[in-house]
């Protein structure tokens, strides 16, 4: 891997298969960093140790020489992190090298509580939250009542910060949600113990990363979800609460923008998403059920929630837009093998809105009125999972990849054609 920073990010709604790509490229890196989000989504990895879903840990934890960093832009769920570390140990994975930024902010017990209460209050108008506390966490962060990791080691400071936060929290609980008030001392003690649990990992990771760059180390930054879930550029308000774009990696990880030299946008060979919001190519009924059943290692279900993913055909309009937002230098196309059962494969090349054809991705109000315009491509109808060279793919599979590449305008440099780490094809 080249020196400098490689960003691995999603081109669509999330669930694109970024975990496998990070695991692959992380094998050649010195450092792998999570730069945003929390344990509200999972990255699935299948390797010699088995199948794993990482929700808080970076995807470099299976490589003993890699330093895994949780950056200041993340929503750190300490309980979830420690549980993942215990699960790795229980399954024979060597203890990973881990560093946690002292500037990271932590998920407090009341964040998932408010997430759940608000979704219940919204009823049929809810956003499909994973109820991991992400939106309340980022609301607190930007309201300046969040708790940094560094706060966990000064009990009086921690108490004062919690007192300020609970004035707001208990007012909402009592008057909006009609629930009992939170008890400060209980939360204080829980946070204090959590701080002690992660103390061996805590450091100034920004300083560490800048030194690593000066020393010529190679770094991978790992994004969560995808471009269309970005709160500024995605399908707002059906977005996440932190930026999912490679441009934010410099902020969320703590590296210089000019150090990010390679941006790998991951896109599925078809479309899927978990959660609410407009999804133009969505399939309903038996067609969608069949694609969901065949997708991934054990079907298309949310790695965090277990919810059935919404399924659709490849959306070139959305993917072209996602790659543009990410500034993608290349694309990794995942799960091509899943489409092997089809005689004809539809690809959405444009939208129709109010009788007009559109080739660019519009804002949410227009997107909700959009219909897909499809082109049909021939399928290959044979198993391609053992193939390791692009030239050995069936002609129809090569044509499908080349058609998508032309539609999105970004070179496809990697194809994942099976669930295992070794199931992939590199293109020059």
C-alpha positions as a Markdown table, in Angstrom:
| # | Residue | x | y | z |
|---|---|---|---|---|
| 1 | Unk | 0.0 | 0.0 | 0.0 |
| 2 | Unk | 1.1 | 3.5 | -0.8 |
| 3 | Unk | 2.3 | 5.7 | 2.1 |
| 4 | Unk | -0.2 | 8.3 | 3.3 |
| 5 | Unk | -3.9 | 7.8 | 3.9 |
| 6 | Unk | -6.4 | 5.6 | 2.1 |
| 7 | Unk | -10.1 | 6.3 | 2.8 |
| 8 | Unk | -12.6 | 3.4 | 2.5 |
| 9 | Unk | -16.1 | 4.8 | 2.4 |
| 10 | Unk | -19.6 | 3.9 | 1.2 |
| 11 | Unk | -21.1 | 5.1 | -2.1 |
| 12 | Unk | -24.7 | 4.5 | -1.2 |
| 13 | Unk | -26.9 | 4.0 | 1.9 |
| 14 | Unk | -24.5 | 1.9 | 3.9 |
| 15 | Unk | -24.3 | -1.9 | 4.0 |
| 16 | Unk | -22.0 | -1.9 | 0.9 |
| 17 | Unk | -19.4 | -4.4 | 2.2 |
| 18 | Unk | -16.8 | -1.9 | 3.5 |
| 19 | Unk | -15.7 | -4.3 | 6.3 |
| 20 | Unk | -14.3 | -6.8 | 3.9 |
| 21 | Unk | -12.5 | -4.2 | 1.8 |
| 22 | Unk | -11.0 | -2.6 | 5.0 |
| 23 | Unk | -10.0 | -6.0 | 6.2 |
| 24 | Unk | -8.2 | -6.6 | 2.9 |
| 25 | Unk | -6.5 | -3.3 | 2.6 |
| 26 | Unk | -5.8 | -3.1 | 6.3 |
| 27 | Unk | -3.6 | -6.2 | 5.9 |
| 28 | Unk | -1.1 | -3.9 | 4.1 |
| 29 | Unk | -1.5 | -0.9 | 6.4 |
| 30 | Unk | 0.2 | 0.2 | 9.6 |
| 31 | Unk | -2.9 | 1.9 | 11.1 |
| 32 | Unk | -6.7 | 1.6 | 10.6 |
| 33 | Unk | -8.9 | 4.3 | 12.0 |
| 34 | Unk | -12.6 | 4.7 | 12.6 |
| 35 | Unk | -13.4 | 8.4 | 12.1 |
| 36 | Unk | -17.2 | 8.8 | 12.6 |
| 37 | Unk | -20.3 | 7.2 | 13.9 |
| 38 | Unk | -20.7 | 4.7 | 16.7 |
| 39 | Unk | -22.0 | 1.1 | 17.1 |
| 40 | Unk | -25.1 | 1.9 | 15.2 |
| 41 | Unk | -24.0 | -0.1 | 12.1 |
| 42 | Unk | -21.8 | -3.1 | 11.7 |
| 43 | Unk | -19.0 | -4.2 | 9.3 |
| 44 | Unk | -19.1 | -7.9 | 8.6 |
| 45 | Unk | -15.8 | -9.8 | 8.1 |
| 46 | Unk | -15.3 | -13.5 | 7.4 |
| 47 | Unk | -11.8 | -14.8 | 7.9 |
| 48 | Unk | -9.9 | -17.8 | 9.3 |
| 49 | Unk | -11.3 | -17.1 | 12.8 |
| 50 | Unk | -14.9 | -17.2 | 11.6 |
| 51 | Unk | -17.6 | -14.6 | 10.8 |
| 52 | Unk | -17.6 | -11.3 | 12.8 |
| 53 | Unk | -19.7 | -8.2 | 12.9 |
| 54 | Unk | -17.7 | -5.2 | 14.2 |
| 55 | Unk | -19.7 | -2.3 | 15.4 |
| 56 | Unk | -17.2 | -0.2 | 17.3 |
| 57 | Unk | -13.8 | -1.6 | 16.6 |
| 58 | Unk | -11.9 | -0.7 | 13.5 |
| 59 | Unk | -11.7 | -3.5 | 10.9 |
| 60 | Unk | -8.0 | -3.9 | 11.2 |
| 61 | Unk | -8.3 | -5.8 | 14.5 |
| 62 | Unk | -7.6 | -9.2 | 12.9 |
| 63 | Unk | -4.1 | -8.1 | 11.8 |
| 64 | Unk | -1.6 | -8.4 | 14.8 |
| 65 | Unk | 0.7 | -5.7 | 13.4 |
| 66 | Unk | -2.0 | -3.1 | 12.8 |
| 67 | Unk | -2.7 | -0.3 | 15.2 |
| 68 | Unk | -6.4 | 0.3 | 15.4 |
| 69 | Unk | -7.5 | 3.8 | 16.3 |
| 70 | Unk | -10.9 | 5.2 | 17.4 |
| 71 | Unk | -10.7 | 8.8 | 16.4 |
| 72 | Unk | -12.1 | 12.0 | 17.9 |
| 73 | Unk | -15.0 | 12.1 | 15.5 |
| 74 | Unk | -16.6 | 8.9 | 16.7 |
| 75 | Unk | -19.4 | 8.2 | 19.1 |
| 76 | Unk | -17.6 | 5.9 | 21.5 |
| 77 | Unk | -19.8 | 3.3 | 23.1 |
| 78 | Unk | -17.5 | 1.9 | 25.8 |
| 79 | Unk | -19.7 | -0.9 | 26.9 |
| 80 | Unk | -20.1 | -2.1 | 23.3 |
| 81 | Unk | -16.4 | -1.7 | 22.7 |
| 82 | Unk | -15.4 | -3.9 | 25.7 |
| 83 | Unk | -18.0 | -6.5 | 24.7 |
| 84 | Unk | -16.5 | -6.7 | 21.2 |
| 85 | Unk | -13.0 | -7.1 | 22.6 |
| 86 | Unk | -14.2 | -9.9 | 24.9 |
| 87 | Unk | -15.9 | -11.6 | 21.9 |
| 88 | Unk | -12.7 | -11.6 | 19.9 |
| 89 | Unk | -10.7 | -13.1 | 22.8 |
| 90 | Unk | -13.3 | -15.8 | 23.3 |
| 91 | Unk | -13.0 | -16.9 | 19.7 |
| 92 | Unk | -9.2 | -17.0 | 19.7 |
| 93 | Unk | -8.4 | -13.7 | 18.0 |
| 94 | Unk | -5.1 | -12.3 | 19.3 |
| 95 | Unk | -5.4 | -9.2 | 21.4 |
| 96 | Unk | -5.5 | -6.3 | 18.9 |
| 97 | Unk | -3.4 | -3.1 | 19.2 |
| 98 | Unk | -5.9 | -0.4 | 20.1 |
| 99 | Unk | -5.7 | 3.4 | 20.7 |
| 100 | Unk | -8.6 | 5.6 | 21.7 |
| 101 | Unk | -8.5 | 9.4 | 21.2 |
| 102 | Unk | -8.7 | 11.3 | 24.5 |
| 103 | Unk | -10.9 | 13.8 | 22.5 |
| 104 | Unk | -13.5 | 11.2 | 21.5 |
| 105 | Unk | -16.9 | 11.8 | 23.1 |
| 106 | Unk | -18.8 | 8.9 | 24.8 |
| 107 | Unk | -22.2 | 7.5 | 24.5 |
| 108 | Unk | -23.9 | 8.0 | 27.9 |
| 109 | Unk | -26.7 | 5.7 | 29.1 |
| 110 | Unk | -29.3 | 8.4 | 28.4 |
| 111 | Unk | -28.5 | 8.6 | 24.7 |
| 112 | Unk | -30.0 | 5.3 | 23.7 |
| 113 | Unk | -32.9 | 6.0 | 26.1 |
| 114 | Unk | -33.8 | 9.2 | 24.4 |
| 115 | Unk | -33.3 | 7.6 | 21.0 |
| 116 | Unk | -35.8 | 4.9 | 21.8 |
| 117 | Unk | -38.3 | 7.4 | 23.5 |
| 118 | Unk | -38.3 | 9.7 | 20.5 |
| 119 | Unk | -38.8 | 7.0 | 18.0 |
| 120 | Unk | -41.8 | 5.8 | 20.1 |
| 121 | Unk | -43.2 | 9.3 | 20.2 |
| 122 | Unk | -42.9 | 9.7 | 16.4 |
| 123 | Unk | -44.8 | 6.5 | 15.8 |
| 124 | Unk | -45.4 | 6.0 | 12.1 |
| 125 | Unk | -43.2 | 9.0 | 11.3 |
| 126 | Unk | -40.1 | 7.6 | 12.9 |
| 127 | Unk | -36.8 | 7.6 | 11.0 |
| 128 | Unk | -35.9 | 3.9 | 11.4 |
| 129 | Unk | -33.2 | 4.6 | 14.0 |
| 130 | Unk | -31.1 | 1.7 | 15.4 |
| 131 | Unk | -31.8 | 3.2 | 18.8 |
| 132 | Unk | -28.1 | 3.3 | 19.6 |
| 133 | Unk | -28.3 | 6.8 | 20.8 |
| 134 | Unk | -26.5 | 8.4 | 17.8 |
| 135 | Unk | -28.7 | 11.4 | 17.1 |
| 136 | Unk | -29.0 | 12.4 | 20.8 |
| 137 | Unk | -25.2 | 12.0 | 21.2 |
| 138 | Unk | -24.4 | 14.3 | 18.3 |
| 139 | Unk | -27.1 | 16.7 | 19.4 |
| 140 | Unk | -25.3 | 16.9 | 22.8 |
| 141 | Unk | -21.9 | 17.2 | 21.1 |
| 142 | Unk | -23.0 | 20.3 | 19.2 |
| 143 | Unk | -24.9 | 21.7 | 22.1 |
| 144 | Unk | -21.6 | 21.5 | 24.0 |
| 145 | Unk | -22.9 | 19.2 | 26.8 |
| 146 | Unk | -21.1 | 16.1 | 25.6 |
| 147 | Unk | -18.6 | 14.1 | 27.6 |
| 148 | Unk | -15.1 | 13.6 | 26.2 |
| 149 | Unk | -12.9 | 10.7 | 27.1 |
| 150 | Unk | -10.5 | 13.1 | 28.9 |
| 151 | Unk | -13.4 | 14.1 | 31.2 |
| 152 | Unk | -13.7 | 10.6 | 32.6 |
| 153 | Unk | -10.5 | 11.0 | 34.7 |
| 154 | Unk | -11.6 | 14.1 | 36.7 |
| 155 | Unk | -14.6 | 13.1 | 38.9 |
| 156 | Unk | -15.5 | 16.7 | 39.9 |
| 157 | Unk | -15.3 | 17.9 | 36.3 |
| 158 | Unk | -17.4 | 15.0 | 35.2 |
| 159 | Unk | -20.0 | 15.7 | 37.9 |
| 160 | Unk | -20.3 | 19.3 | 36.9 |
| 161 | Unk | -20.7 | 18.4 | 33.2 |
| 162 | Unk | -23.4 | 15.8 | 34.0 |
| 163 | Unk | -25.3 | 18.3 | 36.2 |
| 164 | Unk | -25.5 | 20.7 | 33.2 |
| 165 | Unk | -26.7 | 17.9 | 30.9 |
| 166 | Unk | -29.3 | 16.5 | 33.3 |
| 167 | Unk | -31.1 | 19.8 | 33.7 |
| 168 | Unk | -32.1 | 19.5 | 30.0 |
| 169 | Unk | -32.5 | 15.7 | 30.1 |
| 170 | Unk | -34.8 | 15.6 | 33.1 |
| 171 | Unk | -36.9 | 18.4 | 31.9 |
| 172 | Unk | -37.6 | 16.4 | 28.7 |
| 173 | Unk | -38.2 | 13.2 | 30.6 |
| 174 | Unk | -40.6 | 14.7 | 33.0 |
| 175 | Unk | -42.6 | 17.0 | 30.7 |
| 176 | Unk | -42.4 | 15.5 | 27.2 |
| 177 | Unk | -41.9 | 11.7 | 27.7 |
| 178 | Unk | -43.6 | 11.5 | 31.2 |
| 179 | Unk | -40.8 | 9.3 | 32.6 |
| 180 | Unk | -38.8 | 9.3 | 35.8 |
| 181 | Unk | -35.9 | 11.6 | 36.2 |
| 182 | Unk | -32.3 | 10.3 | 35.8 |
| 183 | Unk | -30.1 | 10.0 | 38.9 |
| 184 | Unk | -26.8 | 11.8 | 38.5 |
| 185 | Unk | -24.7 | 9.6 | 40.9 |
| 186 | Unk | -25.7 | 6.4 | 39.1 |
| 187 | Unk | -24.5 | 7.8 | 35.7 |
| 188 | Unk | -21.4 | 9.3 | 37.3 |
| 189 | Unk | -20.3 | 6.0 | 38.8 |
| 190 | Unk | -21.0 | 4.1 | 35.5 |
| 191 | Unk | -19.0 | 6.6 | 33.5 |
| 192 | Unk | -16.1 | 6.5 | 36.0 |
| 193 | Unk | -15.9 | 2.7 | 35.8 |
| 194 | Unk | -16.1 | 2.9 | 32.0 |
| 195 | Unk | -13.2 | 5.3 | 32.0 |
| 196 | Unk | -11.0 | 3.0 | 34.0 |
| 197 | Unk | -11.8 | 0.1 | 31.7 |
| 198 | Unk | -10.4 | 1.9 | 28.6 |
| 199 | Unk | -7.6 | 3.8 | 30.4 |
| 200 | Unk | -4.8 | 1.5 | 29.0 |
| 201 | Unk | -5.9 | 2.5 | 25.4 |
| 202 | Unk | -6.4 | 6.2 | 25.8 |
| 203 | Unk | -3.9 | 8.6 | 24.1 |
| 204 | Unk | -3.5 | 11.7 | 22.0 |
| 205 | Unk | -4.2 | 9.9 | 18.7 |
| 206 | Unk | -4.0 | 13.1 | 16.6 |
| 207 | Unk | -0.3 | 13.5 | 17.7 |
| 208 | Unk | 0.3 | 9.8 | 17.1 |
| 209 | Unk | -1.2 | 10.0 | 13.5 |
| 210 | Unk | 0.8 | 13.1 | 12.5 |
| 211 | Unk | 4.0 | 11.4 | 13.7 |
| 212 | Unk | 3.1 | 8.2 | 11.8 |
| 213 | Unk | 2.7 | 10.3 | 8.6 |
| 214 | Unk | 6.0 | 11.9 | 9.1 |
| 215 | Unk | 7.5 | 8.4 | 9.6 |
| 216 | Unk | 6.1 | 7.3 | 6.2 |
| 217 | Unk | 3.5 | 4.9 | 7.7 |
| 218 | Unk | 0.4 | 3.8 | 5.7 |
| 219 | Unk | -3.0 | 4.6 | 7.2 |
| 220 | Unk | -6.5 | 3.4 | 6.3 |
| 221 | Unk | -9.5 | 5.5 | 7.5 |
| 222 | Unk | -12.7 | 3.5 | 7.7 |
| 223 | Unk | -16.1 | 5.2 | 7.2 |
| 224 | Unk | -19.4 | 4.0 | 8.5 |
| 225 | Unk | -22.7 | 3.9 | 6.4 |
| 226 | Unk | -22.5 | 5.7 | 3.0 |
| 227 | Unk | -22.7 | 9.0 | 1.1 |
| 228 | Unk | -26.5 | 9.0 | 0.9 |
| 229 | Unk | -26.7 | 8.9 | 4.7 |
| 230 | Unk | -24.7 | 12.1 | 5.0 |
| 231 | Unk | -26.7 | 14.8 | 6.9 |
| 232 | Unk | -25.6 | 17.6 | 4.5 |
| 233 | Unk | -25.6 | 15.8 | 1.1 |
| 234 | Unk | -27.7 | 12.7 | 1.6 |
| 235 | Unk | -31.4 | 11.8 | 2.0 |
| 236 | Unk | -32.0 | 14.2 | 4.9 |
| 237 | Unk | -33.8 | 13.8 | 7.3 |
| 238 | Unk | -33.4 | 10.0 | 6.8 |
| 239 | Unk | -29.6 | 10.3 | 7.4 |
| 240 | Unk | -27.2 | 9.6 | 10.2 |
| 241 | Unk | -25.9 | 12.4 | 12.4 |
| 242 | Unk | -22.3 | 12.5 | 11.4 |
| 243 | Unk | -20.7 | 13.1 | 8.0 |
| 244 | Unk | -20.1 | 9.9 | 6.1 |
| 245 | Unk | -17.8 | 11.5 | 3.5 |
| 246 | Unk | -14.1 | 11.0 | 3.0 |
| 247 | Unk | -13.7 | 14.7 | 3.3 |
| 248 | Unk | -14.7 | 14.5 | 6.9 |
| 249 | Unk | -12.1 | 11.8 | 7.6 |
| 250 | Unk | -9.5 | 14.5 | 8.0 |
| 251 | Unk | -11.6 | 16.0 | 10.8 |
| 252 | Unk | -12.9 | 12.9 | 12.4 |
| 253 | Unk | -9.6 | 11.0 | 12.4 |
| 254 | Unk | -7.3 | 14.0 | 12.9 |
| 255 | Unk | -5.1 | 13.8 | 9.7 |
| 256 | Unk | -4.3 | 16.6 | 7.2 |
| 257 | Unk | -6.7 | 16.7 | 4.2 |
| 258 | Unk | -3.7 | 16.6 | 1.8 |
| 259 | Unk | -2.6 | 13.3 | 3.3 |
| 260 | Unk | -5.7 | 11.5 | 1.9 |
| 261 | Unk | -4.4 | 10.3 | -1.5 |
| 262 | Unk | -6.6 | 7.4 | -2.3 |
| 263 | Unk | -10.4 | 7.2 | -1.8 |
| 264 | Unk | -12.0 | 3.8 | -2.3 |
| 265 | Unk | -15.8 | 4.0 | -2.6 |
| 266 | Unk | -17.5 | 0.7 | -2.0 |
| 267 | Unk | -20.7 | -0.1 | -3.9 |
| 268 | Unk | -22.8 | -3.2 | -4.2 |
| 269 | Unk | -23.5 | -4.8 | -7.6 |
| 270 | Unk | -27.2 | -4.2 | -6.6 |
| 271 | Unk | -28.8 | -1.9 | -4.0 |
| 272 | Unk | -29.9 | -2.4 | -0.4 |
| 273 | Unk | -30.5 | -0.3 | 2.6 |
| 274 | Unk | -31.8 | -0.5 | 6.2 |
| 275 | Unk | -34.0 | 2.3 | 7.6 |
| 276 | Unk | -36.5 | 4.7 | 6.2 |
| 277 | Unk | -36.3 | 7.2 | 3.4 |
| 278 | Unk | -36.7 | 7.3 | -0.4 |
| 279 | Unk | -35.2 | 4.3 | -2.2 |
| 280 | Unk | -36.0 | 4.6 | -5.9 |
| 281 | Unk | -35.1 | 1.1 | -7.2 |
| 282 | Unk | -36.7 | -0.7 | -4.2 |
| 283 | Unk | -38.2 | -4.1 | -5.1 |
| 284 | Unk | -41.3 | -5.4 | -3.4 |
| 285 | Unk | -42.7 | -8.9 | -3.3 |
| 286 | Unk | -41.1 | -12.2 | -4.5 |
| 287 | Unk | -38.4 | -10.4 | -6.6 |
| 288 | Unk | -37.1 | -8.5 | -3.6 |
| 289 | Unk | -37.4 | -11.5 | -1.4 |
| 290 | Unk | -35.3 | -13.6 | -3.7 |
| 291 | Unk | -32.5 | -11.1 | -4.0 |
| 292 | Unk | -32.5 | -10.6 | -0.2 |
| 293 | Unk | -32.4 | -14.4 | 0.4 |
| 294 | Unk | -29.4 | -14.8 | -2.0 |
| 295 | Unk | -27.5 | -11.6 | -0.9 |
| 296 | Unk | -24.5 | -11.7 | 1.4 |
| 297 | Unk | -23.3 | -14.7 | 3.4 |
| 298 | Unk | -26.6 | -15.4 | 5.0 |
| 299 | Unk | -29.0 | -13.1 | 3.3 |
| 300 | Unk | -29.5 | -9.4 | 3.4 |
| 301 | Unk | -30.3 | -8.5 | 7.0 |
| 302 | Unk | -29.0 | -5.5 | 9.0 |
| 303 | Unk | -25.7 | -6.4 | 10.7 |
| 304 | Unk | -26.7 | -4.2 | 13.7 |
| 305 | Unk | -30.5 | -4.6 | 13.8 |
| 306 | Unk | -31.2 | -7.9 | 12.1 |
| 307 | Unk | -33.9 | -6.2 | 10.2 |
| 308 | Unk | -34.5 | -7.3 | 6.6 |
| 309 | Unk | -32.8 | -4.9 | 4.2 |
| 310 | Unk | -34.8 | -3.1 | 1.6 |
| 311 | Unk | -33.6 | -4.5 | -1.8 |
| 312 | Unk | -33.3 | -2.9 | -5.2 |
| 313 | Unk | -31.4 | -3.1 | -8.5 |
| 314 | Unk | -28.2 | -1.2 | -9.0 |
| 315 | Unk | -28.9 | 2.6 | -9.0 |
| 316 | Unk | -26.3 | 4.3 | -11.3 |
| 317 | Unk | -27.8 | 7.7 | -10.5 |
| 318 | Unk | -27.4 | 7.3 | -6.8 |
| 319 | Unk | -24.0 | 5.6 | -7.1 |
| 320 | Unk | -22.6 | 8.2 | -9.5 |
| 321 | Unk | -23.7 | 10.9 | -7.0 |
| 322 | Unk | -22.2 | 9.0 | -4.0 |
| 323 | Unk | -18.9 | 8.6 | -5.8 |
| 324 | Unk | -18.8 | 12.3 | -6.7 |
| 325 | Unk | -19.4 | 13.3 | -3.1 |
| 326 | Unk | -16.8 | 10.9 | -1.8 |
| 327 | Unk | -14.2 | 12.2 | -4.3 |
| 328 | Unk | -13.7 | 8.5 | -5.2 |
| 329 | Unk | -10.4 | 7.7 | -7.0 |
| 330 | Unk | -11.7 | 4.1 | -7.5 |
| 331 | Unk | -14.6 | 1.8 | -6.7 |
| 332 | Unk | -14.7 | -1.6 | -5.1 |
| 333 | Unk | -17.8 | -3.5 | -6.4 |
| 334 | Unk | -19.1 | -6.0 | -3.9 |
| 335 | Unk | -21.3 | -9.1 | -4.1 |
| 336 | Unk | -21.2 | -9.5 | -7.9 |
| 337 | Unk | -21.6 | -13.2 | -7.4 |
| 338 | Unk | -25.1 | -12.7 | -5.9 |
| 339 | Unk | -26.5 | -11.8 | -9.3 |
| 340 | Unk | -25.5 | -15.0 | -10.9 |
| 341 | Unk | -29.0 | -16.5 | -10.8 |
| 342 | Unk | -30.5 | -13.9 | -13.1 |
| 343 | Unk | -31.2 | -14.2 | -16.8 |
| 344 | Unk | -31.6 | -10.4 | -17.2 |
| 345 | Unk | -30.3 | -7.7 | -14.8 |
| 346 | Unk | -31.9 | -4.3 | -14.6 |
| 347 | Unk | -29.7 | -1.2 | -14.0 |
| 348 | Unk | -31.3 | 2.1 | -13.2 |
| 349 | Unk | -29.7 | 4.7 | -15.4 |
| 350 | Unk | -32.0 | 7.7 | -14.9 |
| 351 | Unk | -35.0 | 8.9 | -12.8 |
| 352 | Unk | -38.4 | 10.1 | -14.1 |
| 353 | Unk | -39.9 | 12.8 | -12.0 |
| 354 | Unk | -43.2 | 14.5 | -12.9 |
| 355 | Unk | -42.8 | 13.3 | -16.5 |
| 356 | Unk | -39.2 | 14.6 | -16.9 |
| 357 | Unk | -36.1 | 12.4 | -17.1 |
| 358 | Unk | -33.3 | 13.2 | -14.7 |
| 359 | Unk | -29.8 | 11.9 | -14.7 |
| 360 | Unk | -28.6 | 13.6 | -11.4 |
| 361 | Unk | -29.5 | 12.8 | -7.8 |
| 362 | Unk | -32.1 | 15.3 | -6.5 |
| 363 | Unk | -32.9 | 16.4 | -3.0 |
| 364 | Unk | -35.4 | 14.4 | -0.8 |
| 365 | Unk | -38.7 | 16.1 | -1.8 |
| 366 | Unk | -38.1 | 15.4 | -5.5 |
| 367 | Unk | -36.5 | 12.0 | -4.8 |
| 368 | Unk | -39.8 | 10.9 | -3.1 |
| 369 | Unk | -41.6 | 11.3 | -6.5 |
| 370 | Unk | -38.9 | 9.6 | -8.6 |
| 371 | Unk | -39.4 | 6.4 | -10.6 |
| 372 | Unk | -36.5 | 4.4 | -12.0 |
| 373 | Unk | -35.6 | 4.2 | -15.7 |
| 374 | Unk | -34.0 | 0.8 | -16.4 |
| 375 | Unk | -31.7 | -0.7 | -18.9 |
| 376 | Unk | -31.6 | -4.5 | -19.1 |
| 377 | Unk | -28.3 | -6.4 | -19.3 |
| 378 | Unk | -27.8 | -10.1 | -20.0 |
| 379 | Unk | -27.0 | -12.3 | -17.0 |
| 380 | Unk | -24.3 | -15.0 | -16.8 |
| 381 | Unk | -26.2 | -17.6 | -14.9 |
| 382 | Unk | -23.2 | -19.5 | -13.5 |
| 383 | Unk | -21.1 | -19.5 | -10.3 |
| 384 | Unk | -18.3 | -17.0 | -10.4 |
| 385 | Unk | -17.2 | -17.2 | -6.8 |
| 386 | Unk | -13.9 | -19.0 | -7.4 |
| 387 | Unk | -12.7 | -16.7 | -10.1 |
| 388 | Unk | -9.6 | -14.5 | -9.3 |
| 389 | Unk | -9.0 | -12.9 | -12.7 |
| 390 | Unk | -11.2 | -10.5 | -14.5 |
| 391 | Unk | -10.4 | -12.0 | -17.9 |
| 392 | Unk | -11.8 | -15.3 | -16.7 |
| 393 | Unk | -15.2 | -14.0 | -15.8 |
| 394 | Unk | -18.1 | -14.8 | -18.2 |
| 395 | Unk | -18.4 | -12.3 | -20.9 |
| 396 | Unk | -21.8 | -11.1 | -19.6 |
| 397 | Unk | -20.3 | -10.5 | -16.1 |
| 398 | Unk | -17.5 | -8.4 | -17.6 |
| 399 | Unk | -20.0 | -6.4 | -19.6 |
| 400 | Unk | -22.1 | -5.8 | -16.5 |
| 401 | Unk | -19.0 | -4.4 | -14.6 |
| 402 | Unk | -17.9 | -2.3 | -17.6 |
| 403 | Unk | -21.4 | -0.9 | -18.0 |
| 404 | Unk | -21.6 | 0.1 | -14.4 |
| 405 | Unk | -18.1 | 1.6 | -14.6 |
| 406 | Unk | -19.1 | 3.7 | -17.6 |
| 407 | Unk | -22.3 | 4.9 | -15.8 |
| 408 | Unk | -20.6 | 6.0 | -12.6 |
| 409 | Unk | -17.5 | 7.5 | -14.3 |
| 410 | Unk | -15.0 | 6.0 | -11.8 |
| 411 | Unk | -12.7 | 3.1 | -12.4 |
| 412 | Unk | -13.6 | -0.2 | -10.7 |
| 413 | Unk | -10.4 | -1.5 | -9.3 |
| 414 | Unk | -11.7 | -4.4 | -7.1 |
| 415 | Unk | -14.6 | -6.9 | -7.4 |
| 416 | Unk | -15.7 | -8.9 | -4.4 |
| 417 | Unk | -17.3 | -12.2 | -5.6 |
| 418 | Unk | -17.8 | -14.2 | -2.5 |
| 419 | Unk | -18.0 | -13.8 | 1.3 |
| 420 | Unk | -14.5 | -14.9 | 2.3 |
| 421 | Unk | -11.4 | -12.6 | 2.5 |
| 422 | Unk | -9.8 | -14.3 | -0.5 |
| 423 | Unk | -12.9 | -14.0 | -2.8 |
| 424 | Unk | -12.0 | -10.9 | -4.8 |
| 425 | Unk | -10.6 | -9.8 | -8.1 |
| 426 | Unk | -8.1 | -6.9 | -8.6 |
| 427 | Unk | -8.2 | -5.0 | -11.8 |
| 428 | Unk | -5.3 | -2.9 | -13.1 |
